[in-house]
Amino acid sequence: MPRTKGSKNRPKTNITKDYASQISEKQEAIASLNTEIASITANIDTLKADLKVKKAALKKVEKEVEMLEAKKAEAESVLKKLLAEGMSADEILAKLK
């Protein structure tokens, strides 16, 4: 028995397919993808605005922390200076108030 010639795994072509329907399907897919892209772009824009606000708030809080750390360091240096001069804890508390 002789072997058959040609590939049996060859995809079958459908010649009777209507190109107009294929074009309309692809155009619908394009339209839906465009709307998805527009919504994602709008979402990204809102997230960028939120990120900008959060970064500004973070910068403000970091400045406040730096100021508080500077005040703390100053208070500690004053405390060490007063302790070195021989003041008692009660006198230091009275002076701080």
N, C-alpha and C positions, 0 to 999 in steps of 0.2 A: 504494500500500500504506500503510495508516494505521499510525501509531506506537502502540506498546503503552503503556498507561497504568500508572503506578506505578513505583516504583524497583526496578530489578533487583538492586541492591546491598543490599536489605533483608535483615537476618539472619533466617534461618529459625528458627522457634520449634519446639521439640521438646516437644510436649504429652504424649507418652507417658512422659516421664522420671519416675522414682520419687523423690518428695521425701524419703522415709525414707532412701534410700541417700545422697542428697545431704547430708542432715543428719548421717548417721553419718560420711561422709567429712570434713565440716567439723569435726566434733567430734574426730576423730582428728588433724586438722591442728592444732586448738587444743591438744590434749594434747601433741603433739610440740613445738609452739612454747613451751608452758609449761615443759617439761623443759629445752629449750634456754636459756630465760630463767633458770631456776634454776641451771643449770650456769655460765652467764656471770656471774650475780650472785655465786656462790661464788668464781669465779675472780677477780672484781674485789675481793672481800673479802680474799682471800689476797694479791693484789697490793698492796692498801692497807696490809696489815700489813707486807709486805716493804718498802714505801716508807717507812713509819714507822721501821723498824729502820735503813734506809740513811741517812735524814735524821739520826737520832740519832748514828750513827757519823760522818757528815760533820761534824756540829757538834763532836764530841769532837776529831776530827783538826784542825779549824780552830782550836780553842782551843790545842791543842798547838803548832801552827804559830805562833800569836801569842806564846806563851810563849817559844818558841825564837828568834823574831825579837827579842823584848825582851832576851833574854840576849845575843844577838849584838850588838845595839846597845850594850848595857852594856859588853861586852868591847871593842868598838871604841872607845868613849869612854875606857875605862881605858887602852887601848893608846895612843891619841892623847895622853892626859894624860902618860903615862910618857915617850913620845917627846919631848913638849914640855919635860919636865924634864931631858932630856939623857941618858937611860939608853940603853945599847946594846941591840941585839936579844938578845944572849946573856943580859944581866941581866934583861930582860923575860921571856924564856922561863923562866929560873930562878924568877922571882917567880910566874909563872902556875902552875908545877908545885907 
